[in-house]
């Protein structure tokens, strides 16, 4: 072989060696980049956004916006490799150290709400910072001075500190008062209680992991409303704190003032619910109650009957009475009908009705008027307050009938978790706390005012003056638009989900961030829908009702002419006679497998007051 050939061969080997070396370096760099991100929650979130588990330096440098809210992240180590990152959403995690952010010079928008951040020095030298959210972090004094500096530079900064409540907290557990050891905290005007202590008081196990709250009693998970507590847990000084309204799926929790003490009344969720069943025979109605097995346990002897609430029900057999679940009469000879008791009281109207002159007040289960007739309208109590109308304007009263939040409002809705939505008389749409303080503003009107999973349904009329075309969206309790009002239909949030109908006619199931969980290829919303209940939603297909799950799968076939949402494990359904023969329509209750527990019978059960 000639000398030139050896020389050429040697060069080829050298080039091959260099390529192998470079490939090794690239592989090493890729492994190094992937290994640098040590927090499993952060690594999972980035992998999901990139749609790959191959977290190379090149891939990471392509990310300009990153949303890692509520991933249980404790460490940001490795985030410095996202060299082109501009927008970062980090709220609802457990982050303390922001050092990895110090080298991200293009970072301009940062959301750090609800973390454990003490120092924000790593952000202080970034001249590109344009907005920062720092609510619910135990910031030190140096950090608060930096906030002032930013605000002086006209940089929007949102910050509200974690506060200890200033009241002596007492819990009433099934009638027994217990003094709390750990002081509750307040974030965004919502009170949170020590998770461990609440669990001990209720004699249950509460565990919180990966954003999910699990309740266990006698070794078994409690699944009465499993999605109710997916949120509402925050961290403070290494302790988990829970928002009490998020436990409503398992416990009846009531609030009332007792001097300077805030009393919290816990009652274990009903283990033996009763369901109203009525027989129609012309004008002679006969109503009673059945248990979950379909056995009638309170005879059908009442001309009218309302659902049970707080262990009692209002019934009528010539006079109004209040009965318990054994059928025993607690109070008789009432002068007023009582719909559903809430927090021990129910709004009732005078029997002496005069057109335009009906007055309302509040009665307890003993039939005693606790708040006299004086209002043009009275709604139920929630979180210790009731919306009432007096002289044409709405306001909130407390359990003593005193005006707690004067308004005036043109519309006022239930309190939920210490907050309520209102319309002012000058056409403003506000979210207020229990002191009447404004905590949020919406640019759009509230459709029904329900605060579900921290979201409120809003409406928009695209054509001015034309109210026949409506678009629906959602805002959070700060008034921030989460889902724009672009949908032709939308149900209130329930169990962390909603279902919307786009203007193109597609049905989409969305999570609380507005992310599409699934799409429904067949079906439509129609009838008295209130959202998902116990994981299922009644939907209509080919003129019949069935039930879908959150994935849009039909788990109970569409075979009914009418259906109500599941409640306590059963759902009410109707089957109409195809020939419209009198008395041949059927109704009953079905279980989650679609099997009839009661019926179908040829008498109406009359439960449409759901």
C-alpha positions in Angstrom: 0.0 0.0 0.0 1.4 3.4 -1.0 2.3 6.0 1.6 -0.5 8.3 0.4 -3.0 5.6 0.9 -1.8 5.0 4.5 -2.1 8.7 5.1 -5.7 8.8 3.7 -6.7 5.8 5.8 -5.2 7.4 8.9 -7.2 10.5 8.3 -10.4 8.5 7.9 -9.8 6.8 11.2 -9.1 10.1 12.8 -12.3 11.6 11.5 -14.2 8.5 12.7 -12.7 8.8 16.1 -13.6 12.5 16.3 -17.2 11.7 15.3 -17.5 9.0 17.8 -16.0 11.3 20.4 -18.5 14.0 19.5 -21.4 11.6 19.6 -20.3 10.4 23.0 -20.1 14.0 24.2 -23.6 14.7 22.8 -24.9 11.6 24.6 -23.1 12.6 27.7 -24.6 16.1 27.5 -28.1 14.7 26.9 -27.8 12.5 30.0 -26.3 15.4 31.9 -29.3 17.6 31.0 -31.8 15.0 31.9 -30.1 14.1 35.2 -29.9 17.8 36.1 -33.7 18.0 36.5 -34.0 15.9 39.7 -37.5 16.8 40.9 -39.8 14.1 39.5 -42.8 16.5 39.3 -40.8 19.0 37.3 -39.3 16.3 35.0 -42.8 14.9 34.4 -44.3 18.3 33.5 -41.5 19.2 31.1 -41.7 15.8 29.5 -45.4 16.2 29.0 -44.9 19.6 27.4 -42.2 18.3 25.0 -44.1 15.1 24.4 -40.8 13.2 25.0 -38.7 11.8 27.8 -35.5 12.8 25.9 -34.7 16.0 27.8 -31.6 17.1 25.9 -30.1 20.6 26.3 -31.4 21.4 22.7 -34.9 20.3 23.6 -34.9 22.3 26.8 -33.6 25.4 25.1 -36.7 25.4 22.8 -39.1 26.0 25.7 -40.3 29.6 25.9 -43.3 29.1 28.2 -43.7 26.4 30.9 -46.8 25.6 32.9 -46.0 23.4 36.0 -48.8 24.4 38.3 -49.8 21.9 41.1 -47.2 19.3 40.4 -45.9 19.0 44.0 -42.5 20.4 42.9 -40.0 21.1 45.6 -36.8 21.8 43.6 -36.2 23.9 40.5 -32.7 22.4 39.9 -32.1 22.0 36.2 -34.5 24.7 35.2 -31.4 26.9 34.4 -31.1 24.8 31.2 -34.3 26.4 29.8 -32.2 29.3 28.5 -34.9 30.8 26.3 -37.7 30.6 29.0 -39.8 33.8 29.1 -43.0 32.8 30.9 -43.2 30.4 34.0 -46.2 29.3 35.9 -45.2 27.7 39.2 -48.2 28.2 41.5 -49.4 25.7 44.0 -46.1 23.8 44.6 -43.7 23.5 47.5 -40.8 25.6 46.2 -38.4 27.4 48.6 -35.2 28.1 46.6 -35.4 30.2 43.4 -31.6 30.1 42.7 -32.0 28.2 39.4 -34.0 31.2 38.0 -31.1 33.6 38.5 -29.5 32.7 35.1 -32.7 32.9 33.1 -32.1 36.4 31.7 -35.1 36.3 29.2 -37.6 35.4 32.0 -40.2 38.1 32.1 -43.5 36.7 33.6 -43.4 34.5 36.8 -46.3 33.1 38.8 -45.1 31.7 42.2 -48.4 31.8 44.1 -48.9 29.4 47.0 -45.3 28.2 47.5 -42.8 28.4 50.4 -40.6 31.1 48.9 -38.8 33.3 51.5 -36.2 35.1 49.3 -36.7 36.4 45.8 -33.2 37.7 45.4 -32.5 35.4 42.4 -35.2 37.4 40.5 -34.0 40.9 41.7 -31.2 41.2 39.1 -33.3 40.3 36.1 -34.0 43.5 34.2 -36.5 41.8 31.9 -39.0 41.0 34.7 -42.4 42.4 33.5 -44.9 40.8 36.0 -44.6 38.7 39.2 -47.3 36.8 41.2 -46.1 36.1 44.8 -49.4 35.6 46.7 -49.3 33.2 49.7 -45.6 32.9 50.3 -43.8 33.6 53.6 -41.5 36.3 52.1 -38.8 37.9 54.3 -38.5 41.7 54.8 -35.8 42.0 52.0 -38.3 40.4 49.5 -41.0 42.9 50.4 -38.6 45.8 49.8 -37.9 44.3 46.4 -41.6 44.2 45.7 -41.7 48.0 46.4 -38.8 48.5 44.0 -40.6 46.6 41.2 -43.8 48.6 41.8 -41.8 51.8 41.6 -40.7 50.7 38.2 -44.4 50.2 37.3 -43.9 46.4 37.2 -47.2 44.6 38.2 -46.7 42.6 41.4 -49.4 40.6 43.1 -48.7 39.7 46.8 -50.8 38.9 49.8 -49.1 37.3 52.8 -50.2 34.2 54.7 -52.0 35.4 57.8 -53.0 33.7 61.1 -56.6 34.2 62.0 -57.2 36.5 64.9 -60.1 34.6 66.4 -60.2 31.8 69.0 -61.2 28.8 66.9 -63.5 26.2 68.3 -64.8 23.1 66.4 -68.1 21.5 67.2 -67.8 17.8 66.3 -71.2 16.1 66.4 -72.3 18.4 69.2 -69.1 18.5 71.3 -67.0 21.7 71.4 -63.2 21.2 70.9 -60.6 23.9 71.0 -58.2 23.8 68.1 -54.5 23.5 69.0 -53.1 24.8 65.7 -54.2 28.3 64.7 -55.8 28.3 61.2 -54.3 30.4 58.4 -55.9 32.8 55.9 -54.9 33.0 52.2 -56.8 35.2 49.8 -59.5 35.6 52.5 -60.1 31.9 52.7 -59.5 30.1 56.0 -57.5 26.8 56.0 -57.3 24.4 58.9 -54.5 22.0 59.9 -55.2 18.8 58.0 -53.8 16.4 60.6 -55.7 18.0 63.5 -59.0 18.0 61.5 -58.5 14.3 60.7 -58.0 13.4 64.4 -61.1 15.3 65.3 -63.2 13.5 62.8 -61.6 10.2 63.7 -60.6 9.5 60.1 -57.4 9.3 58.1 -56.6 12.1 55.7 -53.8 11.8 53.3 -52.6 14.4 50.7 -50.3 13.4 47.9 -49.8 14.5 44.3 -52.6 17.1 44.5 -55.2 14.6 45.7 -56.9 14.4 49.1 -57.9 10.9 50.2 -60.2 10.2 53.2 -60.1 6.8 54.9 -62.5 5.5 57.6 -62.2 2.0 59.0 -59.5 1.1 56.5 -61.7 2.0 53.5 -61.5 5.1 51.2 -64.6 7.3 51.5 -65.8 7.9 48.0 -69.1 9.8 48.5 -67.7 12.6 46.3 -64.2 11.7 45.4 -63.3 14.7 43.3 -64.6 17.3 45.8 -61.2 17.6 47.5 -58.9 17.6 44.6 -57.8 21.1 45.5 -58.1 23.3 48.6 -54.9 22.0 50.4 -52.0 24.4 51.0 -48.7 24.2 52.8 -47.5 26.4 55.6 -44.4 25.8 57.8 -44.3 22.2 56.7 -47.9 21.5 57.6 -50.8 20.7 55.2 -53.8 23.0 55.6 -57.2 22.2 54.2 -60.1 24.4 53.0 -63.1 23.1 54.8 -65.6 23.5 52.0 -63.5 21.0 50.0 -64.6 18.3 52.5 -68.3 18.9 51.8 -68.5 15.7 49.8 -68.0 13.8 53.0 -69.2 16.1 55.8 -71.8 18.6 56.5 -69.9 21.7 57.6 -71.7 24.7 59.0 -70.5 28.1 60.2 -72.0 30.4 62.8 -70.8 33.2 65.0 -70.8 32.7 68.8 -69.4 35.9 70.3 -65.9 36.2 69.0 -65.6 32.5 68.2 -66.1 31.0 64.8 -67.8 27.6 65.3 -67.5 24.9 62.8 -70.1 22.2 63.0 -69.1 18.8 61.5 -71.6 16.0 60.9 -70.5 12.8 59.2 -72.0 12.5 55.7 -75.3 10.6 55.7 -74.6 6.9 55.6 -78.3 6.0 55.1 -79.9 8.5 52.7 -83.6 8.4 52.0 -85.3 9.0 48.6 -88.7 10.5 48.1 -91.3 8.3 46.3 -94.8 9.5 45.5 -97.9 7.8 44.1 -100.2 9.8 41.9 -103.9 8.9 41.9 -105.6 11.7 40.2 -105.3 14.6 42.6 -104.7 12.3 45.6 -100.9 12.3 46.0 -99.3 9.9 48.4 -95.6 10.4 49.3 -93.2 8.6 51.4 -89.5 7.7 51.5 -87.4 4.7 50.5 -83.9 3.6 51.4 -81.0 2.9 49.0 -82.1 -0.7 48.6 -85.5 0.4 47.2 -87.5 -0.5 50.4 -90.2 2.0 51.4 -89.3 2.8 55.1 -91.6 5.8 55.7 -95.1 5.0 54.4 -96.6 6.9 51.4 -99.2 8.8 53.4 -98.3 12.5 52.8 -99.9 14.7 50.2 -96.7 16.7 49.8 -93.1 16.0 50.8 -89.7 17.6 50.4 -86.3 15.9 50.3 -84.4 15.3 53.5 -81.8 17.8 54.5 -79.8 17.8 57.7 -81.7 14.7 58.9 -85.2 16.2 58.6 -87.9 16.7 56.0 -91.0 18.9 55.7 -94.2 17.0 54.9 -97.9 17.8 54.5 -101.0 15.7 55.5 -103.5 18.5 56.1 -101.0 20.4 58.1 -97.2 21.0 57.6 -94.9 18.9 59.8 -91.2 18.2 60.2 -90.2 14.5 60.5 -86.9 12.7 61.1 -85.6 9.7 59.2 -87.5 7.3 61.4 -90.7 9.0 60.4 -91.2 10.5 63.9 -92.8 13.9 63.9 -90.4 16.5 65.4 -92.7 19.5 64.9 -96.3 19.6 63.8 -99.0 22.2 63.2 -96.6 24.5 61.3 -98.0 27.6 59.8 -95.6 27.4 56.9 -94.1 24.9 54.4 -90.3 24.4 54.7 -88.3 23.4 51.7 -84.7 22.4 52.6 -83.1 23.2 55.9 -79.6 24.7 55.6 -77.4 25.2 58.6 -80.4 24.6 60.9 -82.7 27.2 59.3 -85.1 27.4 56.3 -86.6 30.4 54.5 -90.4 30.5 54.7 -93.1 32.8 53.5 -96.2 34.0 55.3 -99.4 32.0 54.5 -101.4 35.3 54.4 -100.3 35.9 50.8 -101.3 39.2 49.2 -100.2 39.9 45.7 -96.9 41.9 45.9 -97.0 41.8 49.7 -95.5 38.4 50.5 -92.9 38.5 53.3 -90.2 35.9 54.1 -88.3 35.0 57.3 -86.4 32.0 58.7 -87.7 29.1 60.8 -85.8 26.4 62.7 -86.7 22.7 62.8 -88.9 23.2 65.8 -91.1 25.5 63.9 -89.9 28.6 65.7 -89.4 31.8 63.7 -85.8 32.8 64.4 -85.8 35.7 62.0 -89.2 37.4 61.6 -91.1 38.0 58.3 -89.6 41.1 56.8 -88.0 40.3 53.4 -89.4 40.4 49.9 -87.2 37.4 49.2 -85.0 35.1 51.3 -82.4 32.5 50.1 -80.8 29.7 52.0 -77.9 30.1 54.5 -74.4 29.2 53.4 -71.2 29.8 55.4 -73.3 31.6 58.0 -74.9 34.1 55.6 -78.1 34.3 53.6 -78.9 36.6 50.7 -82.2 38.5 51.2 -84.1 41.2 49.4 -85.5 44.2 51.2 -87.0 47.2 49.6 -85.9 46.0 46.2 -82.2 45.5 47.0 -80.2 42.5 48.0 -77.9 42.2 51.1 -76.5 39.5 53.3 -77.8 38.8 56.9 -76.3 36.6 59.6 -78.0 33.9 61.8 -79.4 36.6 64.1 -81.1 38.4 61.2 -78.6 41.3 61.4 -77.4 42.9 58.2 -73.8 41.6 57.8 -73.0 42.9 54.3 -75.3 45.8 53.3 -74.6 46.0 49.6 -76.7 47.2 48.0 -76.7 44.5 45.3 -79.0 43.8 42.4 -78.2 40.1 42.6 -76.5 38.1 45.4 -75.4 34.5 45.4 -74.4 31.8 47.9 -71.2 32.0 49.9 -68.8 29.1 49.1 -65.5 28.8 50.9 -65.8 32.3 52.4 -66.5 34.0 49.0 -69.6 35.0 47.1 -70.4 36.5 43.6 -72.6 39.6 43.4 -74.0 42.1 40.9 -74.0 45.7 42.2 -76.8 48.1 41.5 -74.4 50.0 39.2 -73.8 46.9 37.0 -70.5 45.8 38.4 -69.7 42.1 38.8 -67.7 41.4 42.0 -66.4 38.6 44.2 -66.5 39.5 47.9 -65.3 37.9 51.1 -67.3 37.4 54.3 -66.5 41.0 55.4 -67.8 42.5 52.2 -64.3 43.3 50.9 -63.9 43.1 47.2 -61.4 40.3 46.3 -62.2 40.0 42.5 -63.8 41.8 39.6 -65.2 40.3 36.4 -65.7 42.0 33.1 -68.6 39.7 32.4 -71.9 39.0 34.2 -72.4 35.9 36.3 -74.8 33.4 34.9 -75.9 31.8 38.2 -73.2 32.9 40.7 -72.2 29.4 41.8 -68.6 29.2 42.9 -67.7 25.6 42.0 -64.1 24.4 42.2 -63.0 28.1 42.5 -64.7 29.0 39.1 -67.8 31.0 38.3 -69.8 30.8 35.0 -70.0 34.0 33.1 -72.0 35.2 30.1 -71.4 37.4 27.1 -73.8 38.7 24.5 -71.8 39.1 21.2 -74.4 41.3 19.5 -75.3 44.4 21.5 -79.0 44.4 22.3 -79.6 40.9 21.1 -80.0 38.5 24.1 -80.9 35.5 22.0 -77.2 34.7 21.3 -75.3 33.9 24.5 -71.7 32.8 25.0 -70.4 31.2 28.2 -67.0 31.2 29.9 -65.5 31.0 33.4 -63.6 33.3 35.7 -61.8 32.4 39.0 -62.5 34.1 42.3 -60.1 36.9 41.5 -62.1 37.7 38.4 -59.4 36.4 36.1 -60.7 34.9 32.9 -59.9 31.2 32.8 -62.1 30.1 29.9 -63.1 32.8 27.5 -66.9 33.3 26.8 -66.9 31.6 23.4 -69.0 28.5 24.1 -72.7 28.2 23.1 -73.4 26.0 26.2 -71.6 25.3 29.5 -72.5 23.6 32.7 -71.3 24.9 36.1 -68.1 23.2 37.3 -68.6 20.1 39.5 -66.0 17.6 40.7 -63.3 19.5 38.9 -64.9 19.3 35.5 -67.3 21.0 33.2 -68.8 20.2 29.8 -69.1 22.9 27.1 -70.5 23.0 23.6 -68.5 25.0 21.1 -70.1 27.2 18.4 -69.1 24.4 16.0 -71.3 22.0 17.9 -68.6 19.9 19.5 -69.0 18.9 23.2 -65.8 19.0 25.2 -65.1 18.0 28.8 -62.7 20.4 30.4 -60.7 20.4 33.7 -60.4 23.4 36.0 -57.6 24.9 33.9 -59.7 24.7 30.8 -57.7 21.8 29.3 -59.7 19.4 27.2 -60.0 16.0 29.0 -62.1 14.4 26.3 -64.5 15.1 23.4 -68.0 13.7 23.0 -68.7 12.5 19.5 -72.4 11.8 20.2 -74.9 13.4 22.5 -76.3 16.7 23.7 -77.1 18.6 26.8 -80.8 19.0 27.5 -82.9 19.3 30.7 -82.2 20.1 34.3 -78.4 19.5 34.4 -76.2 20.6 37.2 -72.9 19.1 36.1 -71.1 15.9 37.0 -72.3 14.2 40.1 -70.6 11.2 41.6 -68.4 10.9 38.4 -71.3 10.7 36.0 -73.3 13.1 33.9 -76.8 12.6 32.3 -76.6 13.3 28.5 -79.0 12.9 25.6 -78.5 10.9 22.5 -81.1 10.1 19.8 -83.8 11.6 22.0 -83.0 9.4 25.0 -81.0 10.0 28.2 -78.0 8.0 29.5 -74.9 8.7 31.5 -71.3 9.4 30.5 -68.1 9.5 32.5 -65.4 12.2 32.4 -63.8 10.5 29.4 -67.0 10.9 27.5 -67.7 7.2 27.5 -71.4 6.1 27.7 -71.4 4.0 30.9 -75.2 3.7 31.1 -76.8 3.5 27.6 -79.2 6.2 26.5 -82.5 4.4 27.2 -84.5 6.9 29.3 -86.9 9.8 28.4 -85.8 11.8 31.4 -82.9 11.6 33.9 -81.6 13.4 36.9 -78.0 13.4 38.2 -76.8 10.7 40.6 -77.2 11.5 44.2 -76.2 9.1 47.1 -75.6 6.3 44.6 -78.9 6.4 42.8 -80.4 8.4 39.9 -84.1 9.1 39.1 -85.3 8.3 35.6 -88.5 8.2 33.6 -89.7 6.1 30.6 -92.6 7.4 28.6 -95.3 5.3 27.1 -94.7 5.3 23.3 -98.5 5.3 22.7 -99.1 8.2 25.1 -101.7 6.1 27.0 -102.8 7.7 30.3 -101.2 6.3 33.4 -98.7 4.1 31.5 -95.6 6.3 31.8 -93.0 4.8 34.2 -90.4 6.0 36.6 -87.9 4.7 39.1 -84.4 4.9 40.5 -81.4 3.2 38.9 -77.9 2.3 40.3 -74.6 3.0 38.7 -74.9 -0.1 36.6 -78.2 1.1 35.1 -80.3 -1.4 37.0 -83.5 -0.4 38.6 -83.4 -0.4 42.4 -87.0 0.9 42.7 -89.5 0.5 39.8 -90.0 1.0 37.0 -93.6 1.7 38.2 -96.6 3.2 36.5 -96.8 6.0 39.0 -94.8 9.2 39.1 -92.3 9.4 41.9 -92.4 13.2 41.8 -88.8 14.0 42.6 -88.2 16.7 40.0 -87.5 19.2 42.8 -83.9 18.0 42.8 
